């Protein structure tokens, strides 16, 4: 596995991760940075408007909600499966250290962001593609900022590789995210245990799937909500 060469810290509005993902995702015939209905779109592929978001999805919530009323829209959401922490010197020219983060992301981590647009998952014009990536997180030292990280500030993220892609466009795609061995009726604690994710992520995931109509509320077990798969709509 190779890493990107060290280079000066980017100063453009589009960060290296966003630019690299756009280049990776683009196919022949795609149009880039096209204005549609007064809004700039990352990629236009035929009738589909594709937006790549490497920061908070909340910032795109209104834009997506407006666009899906008139166009098929796909949100591309990267999740770092593996991450390397790169510490740079003050001028951003030289690497001081590079280490692999012990934390590993999962596709379920995407629901930390999707929870802010959960209702869009039920819209027939909306789809989401989760990309599991290998990334570098570049940090520079600034003692005036980021005191919780002892002055190390995240300045950019860089793409190393895309490992997997998961398209969510209908209930069957959402159902496939549920782990094998999950009971027919389940709580978020059951989901967290079966998927080996935190309870917090399981709660966000269950909320999104419920808003999308992929699962339904069955009742309660003590204080815990109990869910089951939604019945497939008749063809």
N, C-alpha and C positions, 0 to 999 in steps of 0.2 A: 504494500500500500504506500502511495506517495502522497506528499502534502504539497500545498501550494507554496510557491517561492515567497520569501519575505519581501515585502514591498512597503512603501510609505503608506501610512494610514489614509484611507479614503476620505475625501472632503466633499464628495458629491452627495446629493440627497438620496440617491439610490445606493444602498450599501452593497458590499461585495457578495453577500449571501443571496440577496434578492436578484442581483444581476446574474449570478451563476445559475440560480434556479430557473430564471427566465430563459437563459441560453440552453439549459438542459431540457426544458419543457417544450421549447419551440420546434415546430415541424415545418417542412417545406409548405409554402402557401400561407402560413400564418402572417398576420399583420401585427406589428408591435406599436405600443403607445398610441392607440387610436382614440380620438374623442368620440364618445357615443352619448347622445342625450346630454351633452354638456359636461360629461365626466370622462376623465382619462382612463383608458383600459389597458392593462398590461399586454394582453394577447387577445386578438380576435381570430378565432378559428371557425370559418364558415359563419354560422349563426350564433356560435357559443362565445360568450364573453368570459375570459379567464383572468382572475385576479389572484396574484401571489402575495401572501401576507406573511411576513417574517416577524412582525411585531404583534401588538394586541389586536385581536379581531374586533374588539369593541369600536375601534376607530373606523372600521368599514361598515358598521351595522346599518347606518342610514343609507349609504351608497348601495349596498347589496339589496336592501329592502325595496328601494325604488327600481333598481334595474330588473329584478326578477319579475316585475309586473309586466314587462314588455319583451324580455329576452331570456333565453337559457343562460344561466350564470354558473360558472364553476369556481369554487374557492380552492386554491392550492395551499395546503397548510403543512409546513415542514415540522417534524419532531426529531430532535437529535437522539438517535439510537446510541451513538457513541460520540463523545466529545473530548477534544484535547484542549487544555488550557495553555495558552501561549502568553508569556510575559515578555513585553518589549521594553527597551530603554526609553528614556524621555523623548528622544527625537523620532521614535517609531521606526528606526532603521535596523536595529540589531535585536536578536532574540536572546533573552536572559535565561529562559527556561521553557521547557515544553513537557507537559505530563498529561497522561490520560486521566480524565475524571472518573472516579469510581461509580458515579451515577449513570445509569442506562435508562434511556427513554423507552416508552412503549407506544403503540398506536393509540391506546386508551388515553394517553396524556393529551391527545388532541382535544378531548372534551373539556379540558381546562379552559380552552379558548371557545369552543363551540357552544358552551353553556350560555354565552352572551347573545347568541343568535339561534337559540334552540328552535324557535318557532319556524325559522326558515327551512329547517330540515324536512318539514312536511310539505313545502311548496313544490309543485311539480316542475317548476323551472330551475330549481336549485339543486346543485350537487357539490360534493366536497371530495377532494382527492388528498389523502394523507400520505406524505412522503416521509419515510424513515431514512434519516441521513447520518452520515459521518461529518462532523463539523470541527472547525477550530474556533475557539472563543479567544479573541485577542484582548489583552489587558495592558494598560499602561498605568504607571504609578503617579498619583496626584494626591498628596496628603491632605488637601483641602476638601476632597470628596470621598465618598464611599468609605466612611470610617468603619463600617461593619466588615469590609474586606481589607482593612488595614491600609486604606488608601489606593487599592488597586481597582481601577475603573475599566469596565467593559467598553471598548471603543468600536469593535466590529465583530461580525461572525463571518466565517469563510467556509464555503462548501468544499468537502473532500470528495464525497461520493454519495449517490442515492442508492440505498440498499433495497428498499421495498416500496411498493405503491399500493394503496388501498382506496378504491373508488367507492364512495357512498352516494348512490343515486336513487335507491328505493328501499323498501322494507327488507327485502332479502339480503341486501348488502349490510344493513344494520344488524340483522339477525346473525350474520356470520361473525360479527364482532363478539358475540356472546361466547364464553368459553365452553368447551365440552364438559359434561358432567354437572352442569348447572341444573338444579331441580326444575320441574315443570312450573312450580310457583317458587319465587325466590325473593329475598330481601337484598338490600345493598350490601349487607354483611356477607351473604352467600356469594354475591357477585364479586366482592373484593377478594374473598378467599379463593374462589375458583379461578379468577383471572390473575391472582397474585399482584393486585394493585392496592393502593391505599383506600380506606373507606371514603375519604374525601373525593378521590377520582371516581370511585364507584357511584357515589351519590350524584355527581355531575353527569356521569354517563347515563344513569337511570333516568334522570330528569330529561336529558336530551332525547333519549329513545322514547320516552313517554310523550313528549311534545311532538315528536315526529310520527307518533301513532304506531311505532314498531312494537311497543309493549303497552299493556294496560294495567291499571290498578285493580287488583283482585280483592284487596281488603287490608286487614292489619293483623299482625302477630305481636301481641303486647303493644309496645309503642312503635314497632317497626312496620313500615308499609310493605305490602306483599304485591309482587308483580307477576305477570305471565305474558307469554307471547301473544300479540294480537292475532286474531284469525285473519287468514289471507282473504283479500277481497275477491269475490267471484269474478271469473274471467268472462 
